Amino acid sequence: MSGSLGRAVASLLRWGRGAGGGGLWGPGVRAAGSVGSSAEQLDALVKKDKVVVFLKGTPEQPQCGFSNAVVQILRLHGVSDYAAYNVLDDPQLRQGIKDYSNWPTIPQVYLNGEFVGGCDILLQMHQNGDLVEELKKLGIRSALLDETKDQDSK
């Protein structure tokens, strides 16, 4: 991981721990249990919800820093209605999703059934504003837009 990317991820992770109050996840986050790993089953999974994440662990307890960073980025944008699949629960799912996307690492993020990438790409999209635009296409208003508006009114 490059130095600047590493610092950005570390910053996001610190921010996520420091944000006070209650649980981190809204009622819309769905962690799925065991699922099939055939191409047809995976195709159905990634298209079932507007935002789908395959990660190590759960949104409540990510088991790697990269998965945690993806969850934190989604949280920063106020994305609470998404499906999360824990690849550590199912080795066939873990390998199957890598084969399906032709992407060798976890986490993996899908928006509207399209593979976006992993932590580094989602972080880059967050930093350059592309994630706000992609969420808008899905009918999801980024919470960062509200935060910016609040700061402008001060």
C-alpha positions in Angstrom: 0.0 0.0 0.0 1.4 3.4 -0.9 2.3 5.8 1.9 -0.5 8.3 1.1 -3.1 5.5 0.7 -2.0 4.0 4.0 -2.2 7.3 5.8 -5.7 7.9 4.4 -6.9 4.4 5.4 -5.4 4.9 8.9 -7.1 8.3 9.2 -10.5 6.8 8.2 -10.0 4.0 10.7 -9.2 6.5 13.5 -12.2 8.6 12.5 -14.5 5.6 12.7 -13.3 4.7 16.2 -13.6 8.2 17.4 -17.1 8.9 16.2 -19.1 8.7 19.4 -22.4 7.3 20.3 -24.2 4.0 19.9 -23.9 1.4 17.2 -22.2 2.1 13.9 -24.7 0.4 11.7 -28.2 1.4 10.7 -31.0 -1.1 10.5 -30.5 -1.5 6.7 -27.2 -3.4 6.9 -27.8 -7.0 6.1 -25.1 -9.6 6.9 -25.8 -12.7 5.0 -25.2 -16.3 6.1 -24.0 -19.1 3.9 -24.6 -18.6 0.2 -23.8 -20.5 -2.9 -20.7 -19.7 -5.0 -21.7 -20.7 -8.5 -21.4 -17.9 -11.1 -25.2 -17.8 -11.4 -25.7 -17.6 -7.6 -23.0 -14.9 -7.3 -24.6 -13.0 -10.2 -27.9 -13.0 -8.3 -26.2 -11.9 -5.1 -24.4 -8.9 -6.6 -27.5 -7.7 -8.4 -30.0 -8.3 -5.5 -29.1 -5.0 -3.7 -27.9 -1.6 -4.9 -24.8 -1.9 -2.7 -23.2 -5.2 -2.0 -19.9 -5.8 -0.2 -17.9 -9.0 0.2 -15.7 -8.6 3.2 -13.7 -10.4 5.9 -15.9 -10.3 8.9 -19.1 -8.4 9.3 -19.8 -4.6 9.2 -20.1 -4.8 13.0 -16.8 -6.6 13.3 -14.6 -6.4 10.3 -11.7 -8.9 10.5 -9.1 -6.9 8.4 -8.2 -3.3 8.1 -9.2 -3.1 4.4 -12.7 -4.5 5.1 -13.0 -2.0 8.0 -12.0 0.9 5.7 -14.7 0.0 3.2 -17.3 -0.2 5.9 -16.1 3.2 7.3 -16.2 4.8 3.9 -19.8 3.6 3.4 -20.6 4.9 6.9 -19.1 8.3 6.1 -21.4 8.6 3.2 -24.4 7.5 5.2 -24.9 4.3 3.2 -26.8 2.0 5.7 -28.8 -0.1 3.4 -26.5 -2.7 1.9 -25.8 -6.4 1.8 -22.6 -7.6 3.4 -21.3 -11.1 2.9 -18.6 -12.5 5.2 -16.2 -14.6 3.1 -14.5 -16.0 6.2 -17.6 -18.0 6.8 -17.5 -19.8 3.5 -14.2 -20.7 1.7 -16.2 -21.5 -1.5 -17.7 -18.0 -1.5 -14.3 -16.5 -0.8 -12.8 -18.1 -3.9 -15.9 -17.9 -5.9 -16.3 -14.1 -5.7 -12.6 -13.7 -6.6 -13.2 -15.9 -9.7 -16.5 -14.1 -10.5 -14.9 -10.6 -10.5 -11.5 -11.7 -11.7 -10.1 -9.7 -8.8 -7.7 -11.4 -6.4 -8.5 -9.6 -3.1 -11.2 -9.0 -0.5 -13.1 -6.7 0.2 -15.0 -6.3 -3.0 -17.7 -3.7 -3.6 -20.5 -3.8 -6.1 -22.8 -0.9 -7.0 -26.0 -1.7 -8.9 -24.6 -5.1 -9.8 -21.3 -3.7 -11.2 -18.0 -4.5 -9.7 -16.3 -1.3 -8.4 -13.2 -2.7 -6.8 -11.7 -3.1 -3.4 -10.6 -0.8 -0.6 -8.0 1.2 -2.6 -10.5 2.0 -5.4 -13.3 2.9 -3.1 -11.0 5.1 -1.1 -9.9 6.9 -4.3 -13.5 7.3 -5.3 -14.3 8.8 -1.9 -11.3 11.2 -2.1 -12.0 12.5 -5.6 -15.8 12.7 -5.3 -16.7 9.9 -7.7 -18.4 7.9 -4.9 -20.8 10.7 -4.3 -21.7 10.7 -8.0 -22.0 6.9 -8.2 -24.3 6.8 -5.1 -26.4 9.6 -6.6 -27.0 7.4 -9.7 -28.3 4.7 -7.3 -30.7 7.2 -5.7 -28.5 7.4 -2.6 -27.7 10.8 -1.3 -24.3 10.9 0.3 -24.3 12.2 3.9 -21.2 14.2 3.0 -23.3 16.5 0.9 -25.4 17.4 3.9 -22.2 17.9 6.0 -20.8 20.3 3.3 -24.0 22.2 3.3 -24.0 22.5 7.1 -20.5 23.8 7.0 -21.3 26.3 4.3 -24.2 27.8 6.3 -22.0 28.5 9.3 
